[in-house]
């Protein structure tokens, strides 16, 4: 019997686990995929939104502004990458000035600090590559960027370091209401359930009763460019928002790539994360409105993700039945809002259980080594302690064997090629693993005592090797 089962190990579920790990509570996180951050959270722009876009007096507005203030503090405490780069909402018409003014007033009402409406000349002085057709812009200096993988993994690791249990490859298929709580899949008993299942949150709720909310999967496709294109902008660049969201943005990532996207397409398939020719062409055409000469020839990958578009117009965060908390319809600005949402949910739980604070409690997390930020002497000292930090595996991102082994040795370890990629970026560079994949696989084989056929890209259905060629040969050599 657990006190609490959290369903979903995306950024919301992991942030809640992080907050609850501060208390004397038995907490379990169930995730249908093989790792944290494998759904909506992984296919995310990584923008820390300032908070001007959310309708005043909504949960989105409240948690966005508060979350944006928490993330820089948490990035220091939990050692994940964050950069306060600021953002610009660009207007390319005289008619758009009215919308810019409304966003400004809305942001002031929401409590966003430092907002300013800029002239064309001011915009171009800050971002000289922006199109000359720009008329004005809303500047939000409090906006930033974060690594969605890094933040989610940091929450999860610290929660696990403090006793939260994570179980992966476990889709929730049945939930029974019992006298003293719930029984999940006929195995996991819990006094309370927190439903943080992303695009599947309405389905999870429906296993007991019909929810008051419905979630529409909204697909967004992205294009990621090489480091050499990152000079094109220093702020996150938005276009005026539409009914489908904030439009195609252009931004640096915290790892100094250039990210362009997303599209916005409502789809029925809640597993539909394929990229399309039409979608990628749409991104390129719309992005040219902001910056004319984007070198899409330097694209290193494209990807798609799903947003949990709710029909309520706002986040749904409530105890919708006894001992059942829905944390649903968490679309943009969900990533920014995650720390604040988690704190809010924590208060509901504490009111229920009145738990004691955990002692001892591990407040800080040790981050992953980044060889790019080390001085020569620091790197040499590290190699003296562990020579594996001197063996470069991923040349594009300068990732060593020591970093990969570390990723396999954490409280939430990397157990797949993608798991390593998301933690320490081996395979995330220009060649996308073209050179380093065999070595990464070899390290996984060695670390976990695996057969090569058991090394996966992301989950058990995504293997690389079927059999050795000689094993498949007949006696006549064919």
Secondary structure, DSSP 4 states (H G I P E B T S, - for coil): -EEEEEE--SHHHHHHHHHHTTBS--EEEE-SSSSSS-SGGGS---EE--SSSSPTTSHHHHHHHHHHHHHHHHHHHHT--EE---EEEEE-SSTHHHHHHHHHHHHHHHT--S-EEEEHHHHHHH-TTS-TT--EEEEETT-EEE-HHHHHHHHHHHHHHTT-EEE-S-----EEEETTEEEETTTEEEEEEEE--GGGHHHHHHTTS--S--EEEEEEEEEEE-GGGGGG-SSEEEEPPBTTBS--EEEE-TTS-EEEE---EEES-TT-----HHHHHHHHHHHHHH-S---GGGEEEEEEEEEEEESSSS-EEEEEETTEEEEE---TTHHHHHHHHHHHHHHHHHHHH-PPBPSS----------GGGS-HHHHHHHHHH-GGGGSEEETTTTEEHHHHHHHTSSTT---SHHHHHHHH-TT-STTTTTTTHHHHHHHHHHHHT--GGG-BSSSTT-BS-S--GGGG--TT--
